[in-house]
Amino acid sequence: MDRPRVFRRRRAAGWGRRAVATGLAFAAAAAGAPLGGQEGGALRLGLTYEARYVPGMVVAPVSAGAGFEELGAAVGEILRTDLDYSDRFDIIAVSDTLTWGGTPNYALWNQVGAVWLVTSEISVAPGTQTPLLRVSLHDVVYGNLENVQAFTLPPMDAADFRMSVHRISDRIVFWATGGQRGIAATRIALRRRDGDGSSYLLLIDSDGRNPQRIDTGGRNVFSPAFSPDATRIAYTIQDETGYFSLVEMNLITGSRRTVASGRLIQTPTWTPDGRLAYAEGVGGTARIMVEGGEQLTDGRVQSLNPSFSPDGESFAYEADPANEQQVYVRRVSGGPARRISIYHPREDTNAAGPDWSPNGDRIAYSALSDRRWQIFTVNPDGTDRRMLTRRGESEDPSWAPDGRHLVFSSIDAQGSTVWILDVFTGRSRPLTAGRLDGLPDWSPPIPPGS
């Protein structure tokens, strides 16, 4: 049986854009211009972002009594970083010499440009030694206390300490934005390759901290994908004979099960109701299947990389009916496919790796522009195409649960860097750098206990 052609794309195996005997060719890319103001970056962002007002916010140092100074400093650092990385506020630096106790001086904070003031203090729960963090959000403009809540803090050496504080940061975002989702209490899964060519999965908090290695039992691992409840992760491994297995791992218990195996099992994702969908090799091509035997494409043309709309009624995928991979949308119930990526006959205009926003309003994908892969977003009907990156090689987009941030990989002469981008402001930051990292997938909010 001829092996289908497989391309480098989101949740794919990192293969070259043309078929190779081993199926494991790694495509090198030339270095581009720096990213924004980042020195030594691998790409440069486009100027197609919306000008939006970003309110000023002051995050006061955590007030902590004797014995809790280290805890207060750690919590304060996480809160400030998380609220900054939300890209919803302009975090205003203020002098440490200011007096923070007592009733806030709203007139003073208004003068420095603050709209919001976050204050917090650590105390001990009555009758226990459990620390409590009392967080207050002040509306500086109207001079009142907007919200206040006390949160129990785990010990600093507990595995869930940082994630517990991340959830508090997301609560502040929820208060200040009128109910919008934050991204702090999330993780990103990616494939990291070692120098010997082997690879493993890495889970990392959205702030770039707290990495966790997951050994998969196979030399080559691809395509990590979080379940809708963030308690499981799916991935594929390739054994020494070239065969693939699709594995689901429970992130709470560590248990694993094999969902499917074959000559080509790739690009898993999850339906909104929690079933696995994936590409399965058939004949000389590939079709999209859903766990349980449901077939979404018939395999007459190669179909890969499914991504579902939030309501589960439609899915985006890539296919190459004219030997030019493009991105299509069709209904799960059947019917004609609609191409949503731009296609120019006789030009190298491949498009790949769609990811449907959790808000349902945009689809991100990578496409060739001037012979380099860049990140684009488009409406689900193919209108309002926006190019988000312009230099370097940028691929593998995955949406954050807030529907405004993307994580993606960029390749340069030094290796693969994973970036996070706010699609509204164009602000970006590296998640990992200097490693052979790629194929990122952004989790939904991590539930307590995970």
C-alpha positions, 0 to 999 in steps of 0.5 A: 500500500502506498503511504499517503502524502502528509504535510507539516501542520498543526497536530501533524507528525512534523513531516516534510511537505513532500512524501519521504520513505521514512515519513519523518523528514524534518523541514528546516527553515531560514531565520527571519527578522526579530519578533516585535522587540524581541532580540534574536526572534524568528518572525515578525508580526503583521500590522493587521491588529485592531486598535483597542483600549486597554485599561490601566491596572495597579496590582498592589503587593500582597500584604502578608504577616510574619511567616507568610512573607515568602508566600506573599511574594510568590503569589504576588509575582504570579498574579502580576504576571498572569494579569499582564499576560492576559493582555486585557490590562496595562499593568502600571508599575508603582513605587514600592515606597507607597503606603498600601494599607488602609482605604485606597486613595482612589484619586491618587490611582486615578492620576497615574492612569489606573482604572482598576486596583487589585489589593490582596492580603494573606491571613489564616483560616480560623482554627487552622493553619491554612492560609487564606488569600483575600483579593479585592478589585477596586474600580478606581474611576467610580471609587468603589470596591467592585468585588472581594473574595477569599481563596484557600491557598495550598502549600507552596511546595504542593503540585497544584500551588501555581495552578491554584493562584492562576485560577485566582488570576482568572477570577480577577479577569472575570470580574474586571471584564464582565465575565470574560474568560482568562487563560492563566489556569491553562496548560499547553502541550507540545512535542519536544525532540531530543538531539538523538531524534527521539521525542516526548510530550511536555505540558507547560503552564501558559506562563511558561513555568512548571514544565512536566515531561510525559514519556509515551513509551515510543521513540516518536510522538506526535499530535497532542490534543487536550480533551474538552474537560482538560482531564485527558490528552490524546497523542500518536506514537510511531513504533520501530516498524513505522506503524502508528497508535492513537493513545488516550492518557488520563492526566489525573490517574495516569492510565492509558488506552489505545484507541486505534492503530494502523499504518497511518493514524494521525492528527487527533482532536476531540469532538465537543461531546468528548469523542476522539476524531482522527485521520486514518490511512486508507489505500493511498490516502487518508480519511477522517474518522470519529471514535466508534466507527463514524466516517466524516470523509470518504478517503477519495482525497486525502483529509487530515486535521479535523477541528470542530465548531463549538456546537459540534455541527461543522468541522474544518479540515485540510484536503488536497483534491488538486494536489494543493492542500487547502482548508475546508469546512463541512457539516458533520451531517454531510453535504458539500465541503466549502473551501475557506482558504485562498487558492491560486492555481499553479502557485504554491499556496498550500494551507493546512492545520485549521483550528476552530476558535472556542468562540466559534467566530474564527478559524486559524490555520497556516498557509504559504505566503511568498513560499513561507508558512504564516498564520492566518485567521478567517471567518468560518465562511471564508471571509475577512482573511487576516494575516497575523505573521509575516516573517520566518516560518510560522505554523501549528496554530491553537486557540486559547479558551478565551478565543483571543490568544493563539499559540504557534510554532516558529522555525529558524536556524536555531530550532523551533520556538513556541510563541503566544500571540494576542490576535487583537493587539499583536502583542506576543511572547515566547513560551519556549525557545532554543529547543526543538519544540512544536505541535502545540495544543492549548488546553481548556481551563484546568479543573481543580484536582488535575 
